[in-house]
Amino acid sequence: MTAMIKNLLTWPLIIFLLLLTLILSSYYGAYQLSRSITNSNKHLETITLANDISSFVKRAEGHLFLYLTLGNKSDRDKFFSRIDSLKINLSKLKTNNKFDVYSSREAANEMLYLGMGLIDYKDKSISNNSDFLFESHKENLILFHRLSSEIRVAGVDLINQTTTHLNKSSEAILEQSKIIYILLLLSGVTCLLLIVLQIKKRTDDLEYSKKLAYDLDKISNTDELTKIGNRRSFNSVFVTEWQRAIRNKKSIALMIIDIDFFKFFNDTYGHIEGDKCLTTVAQTLRSCMKRPADSIWRYGGEEFAIILPDTDNAYNLAEICRKAIENLQIPHRSSTVSKVVTISIGVCICTPDQETNSISFIINVDKALYRAKNSGRNRVCSDNDKDDTDVVVISTTNNDTRQ
């Protein structure tokens, strides 16, 4: 009996069994790798939905204020269209327990109700050939903006949460790739003649997996059209720079930039020219950044964001950016501000600490942008320009290091 067992447990059989075990283990690792990639794709879809939700909310608000200001019926129609698109995207997130869809849908319905009321007053003012009195509807306007901000903040929170999971999935992909590589390497040491072809095949699979992981990360961080960072990578970098500013007790500045009447530009010149305009504006703004630490991102459809660590003269740089875009002399005959493409910029600076709310800081910048747009566009507004009714308290400093 012992002799029979010894005959069965020959070295070739032992090597084959070991090889089979390693191959099965490697295929199991590949299966896990495929699941991790699938999860990454789902996370990217969630991020896209959250970005679209934030975009539709901002566009709806923008079209409502444009209609109340200019009385253009196309803005009224686009307002309702953006609210409908917002609800559709919210319904797609109904199974995601990380996002309070019910509250956001309630907020969207209330936005629609408030918007209809304001539009009705605007229609009456047009019929009576009178001006729409913003001051008389100040409370509704502020409530509308607060609801819009709540949905955008919820979207940002969802993006942050999903980004964390996406990063974990990317790490899992790399770790699983290493494990598979080690298993295959051991297989080659165990029986080189038996697995030469298998090593080559699996090595190719590993390289593909690594490249796919790299491409996924690059795609998820880069805006395909303008070739600058996208909203997802902005969120990640902003959190990093914010924490660094807290640790180093340095200032941080943020600019949010909007191309004036870009929807009119698209309607007039077409989406191809609109894409060219976005790309040109993005690259021109990037050329205005003189320090390696300064970074620009595509924040939304026609919006860009610039993060400026350790600076307090961001207003001057914002003015340089505004002039640079104006000097491009890109024709824009549909603009009511200028016959060329212009931008409006909101900018804020602060020296944060552990008590400072980063979301409030971003909201301040957003409000500064709206002041720039509502006060005539093609201009720069900072947090120093805000009204007493529009204040979110953030500490500031004066320790500029820009050369």
N, C-alpha and C positions, 0 to 999 in steps of 0.2 A: 504493500500500500504506500509506504513511504517512497519507494523507488518510483512508483507510478506518478506520484505527486511531483517528484523531482523532474521526471521526464516532461510532465505537462508545463511546469514552470521553467521553461527554457528562457534564455535571454531574449531571443527574438519575440517570444510571446509577451514577456514582461515589457519590452520596449514598445511593442504594438499597443498593449493595454494602456501604457503610460501616454503614448502618442494619442490614442483615441480619447483618453480623459482630457488631455490638453486641448484637443481640437473641439470637443464638446464644450469645454469651458470657454473657449474663445468665441464660439458661436453664441453661447449664452450672453457673453459680454457684448457681442454685436447686437443682439436683440435688445439688451438694455440700452445700448447706445442709440438704437433706432427710436426707442420710446422717449429717450431724453430729447432727441431732435424734434419729435412730434410735439412734446410738451413745449419746447421753445417756440415752435410755430404757433401754437395756441396762445402763448404769452404775447407774441408779436401781434396776433389778431386782436387781442384784448387792448393792447397799447394803441393800435390803430383806431379802434372804436372809441376809446377814451379821448384820443386827440381830436377825432371827428366831433365828439360831443362838445368839447371845449370850443372848437372852431364854430360849430353851428350856433352855440349860445352867443359867442362874441359877434358873429355876423348878424344874428337876429337883433341884438341890441344896437349894433351899428346901423342897420337899415331902418329900425324904428326911429332913432335919433335923426337920421338923414331925412326921413319923411316928415318928422315934426319940424325940422329946420327948413327944408327946401320944398316940401309938398309934392315930391315926385312920386307918382303912383306906382312906378316900378319898384321903388323901395318898400312901399306898403305891401305889394305882392310878394316881394322877396322875404319880407319879415315873416309872413305866414308860411311861406315855403320852408324857411329855415327852422321854424318851430315844428313843422311836420317832420322834417328830417331829423330833428333832435329827438322827437318821440320815437321814431323808427329805430334809431341807434340805441336809445334807452331800452327798448323792448328786446334788442339783441343781447343785452347784458342782464336780462331778467334772471338767468340761472347763476349769475356770479354773486356769491354771498359776500364778496369783499366790497360791493358797491350798493349803496342804499338807493335802489332804483325807485322804490315807492316814493320816497321823499323827493327825489329829483323829478319824477313825473308830476308830483303835486306842484313842485316849484315851476315846472314848465307850463302846467295848466294855469297857474296863477299869473305867470308872465304873459301868457296868451290873453287872459282876462284883462290884465292891466293894459297890455298893448292895444287891445280892441277899444278899451275906454279912451285911451289917449288919442288913438287914430280917429275915433268918433268926434272928439273935441276938435281935432285938426281939420276934419272934413267940414265941421260946422264953421270954423274960422275961415276956411277957404270960401264956403258958400256966402258968408257975410262979408267977404273981402276985408277981413281983419287979421291981425297978427296972432299967432299962437303964443299965449303967455306961459312961458316955462315956469315962472315963479308961482303961478296959481296951481300948478300940478307938481310942485317940488316934491311933496311927500311920496306921490305915486312913482315919480322918476327915481327917487332914491330907493324905494322899495323894489322897483324893477331891477335896478343895478345890483342891489344886494342879493336878490334871487339868482341873477345871472352869475354873480361871483360865487355863490354857494355851490352851484352846479359845476363851475370851472374848478373850484377848490376840490370838490369831490372827485372830479376827473383827474386832477393832479395827484391826489392821494392814491387813486387806483393805479395810475401809471407808476408811482413810486413803489407800491406794493408788488405790482407785476414785474417791474424791473428787477426787484430783489429776487423774485423767483426765477427770472430769466438768467440772472447772473449765476444763481445756484445751478441751474440746468447746464449752463456753459461750463461751469467747473466740473459738473458730473461728466459731461462729454469728454473733457480732457482727461479726467481720472480714468474713465472707462477705456479711453484710447490707450493710455499707458499700460493698463492691466492686460489688454489684448496683445499689445506689443510684447510684453514680458512673456506671456503664455506662448506666443509664437516663437520667440527667441529660444525658450526652453525646449520647445518641440524640435527646433532645428538642432540643438545640442544633443538631444536624445536620439534622434534618428535622422541624420542629415540626408541620406540617400532617399528616404521614404517621403520626405516632406519638402523637397526643394521647390516644387511647383506650388505647393500650398503656401510656403513662406512668401513667395513672390505675390501670389494672389492676395493673401491677407495683408501684406505690406502695402500693396496698392490701395486696399480698402482703408487701411489706417491713414494713409496720406490723404485720401479723399475725405475721410471723416474730419481730420484736422483742418483741411482746407475749407470744408463745409462749416465747421465751427467758427473759423476765422471770418469767412464770408458772411455768416449770420450776424456775427458781432459787428462787422463793418457796415452791413446793410442797415442794421437796427440803430446805428449811431450816425449815419450820414444821410443827408437829404439828397435824393437821387437827381433832382433837377439842378440845384444850385451848387452841389458838391461841398457844402458846408455842413456843420453839425445840425442834427434835427432836434425836435423837441425832447425826445427821450434822452439824448446825450446831454442836452442843456440841463435837464432836471438833475442828472447825475453829477455833472461838473459844478452846477450851482451849489448843491449840497456840500460838495467837497471844498469849494472855495469859501463857502459860508463858515464851515467848521474851522478851516485854516485861519480865517480872519479872527474868529473867536479865540483860538489858541494863541495867535501872534499879537492879538490886540491891535490889529490893523483895520483900515477902512476897506470897504468894498462898495463898488458902484455898479448899477445896472441900468441899461438903456433898453427900452422897448420902442421899436421903430415901425411905423406903418406907412405904406405907400399911399399917398393921397388919391382918393377916387380911383382905386385900381380896378374896381368892378366896371366902372365906366370905360376904363382903358381896354379891358377885355372885350366889352361889348362893341367898342369902336374899331379896334384893330385886330381882334381875333385872339384866340388862346395861344397860337404859336408865337405871335409877337409879345403876348403877355408873358409867356415862359422866357423869352429872350430878355424882356425887361427885368424879370425877377432875377435871372442869372447875372445880368450886368450890375444891377443894384447890389446884389450880394457880394460880388467880387470887388466892386468899388468900395463898399463899406469895409471889407476885409483889408483893402490896401490902406485904409485910414488907421488901422491898428499898428502902432509902432513898437510895441513891446511884445515879447514872446508870451507873456502871461495873459495878454488881452485876447479875448476869443469872441467869435461871432457865431450865431446860430439862427436857423430858420425857426421862428417861434410859432408861426401859424401860416395861413394861406399867403398873405402878403405882409406878414409881420416878421421882424427880425429882432433878436435880442443880442446885446453885447455885455459881457461880464468884464469888469475892470477891477482887478484886485489891487489893493493898496494905492488908492488914488483919491483925490478930492477935487480935481478939475475936470470931472467928466462932462460938465456943462460946456466947457470950451471945446472938448473933443466932439460932443454932440453937434455943436454948431459947425465944426469942420466937416462932419459927415453930411449934415444938411446941405451945406454949400457944394460939397463934392457931387452930390446927386443932382442938384439943380444945375451945376455946370456941365453935366453930361448932355444937357439940351436934348433929351429924348422927347419928341413931340407928344403932346397930350391935349388935343383940341377939346376933349370932353370935360376937362378939369375946370372947375369954377374958380380955382385959386391962381393958376398959371397956365400958360400954353405949353409948358414942358412938365415932365414928371418931377414931382416934389415929394418930400417926406415930412411927416410929423413925428416928433420924438418926445417921449417921456423919460426922465432920468431922475434917479435918487441915489444918495450916498449915505452910508451910515457906518459906524464902527460897532458891530454887534457884540453882545455878550450872551450869557446863558439865558437871560431874561428876554432877549429880543426875539420876536416872532418873524421868521423868514417869510412866511406866507403873507403877513401884514406888509412886509417890505415890498414884496412883489405887487401886492394890491396897490400900494402907494405909487409905484412906478406906472401901473396900469391907469390909475386915476390921473397922473400927470400927463400921460398920453392923451386921455380923453379931454383934458383941459386944452392941450395943444390943438386937438381936432376941433373942439367946440368953439375955440377962440379964433378960428380963421385958418388953421392948418399951415403947412410950410413953416413951422416954427418949433422951437424947443421949449418945453415946460419942465420945471423941476418940482421937487416936493416943497421948495421954498415959496412956490407960487400959489399953494393951495389955500382954500378958504377955511375958516374956523369950523365950518360944518362938515368938512371933508378931511378930517385929520386922523391919521393913525400914527401914534407917537413912536418914533424911532430915534435913538441917539445918533448924533453926527459928530464928526471930527474934522480937523484941518491939519493933516500931516501928509501932504502930497509928495510922492516920490517920482512922479513922471518927469522925464527929461524933455 
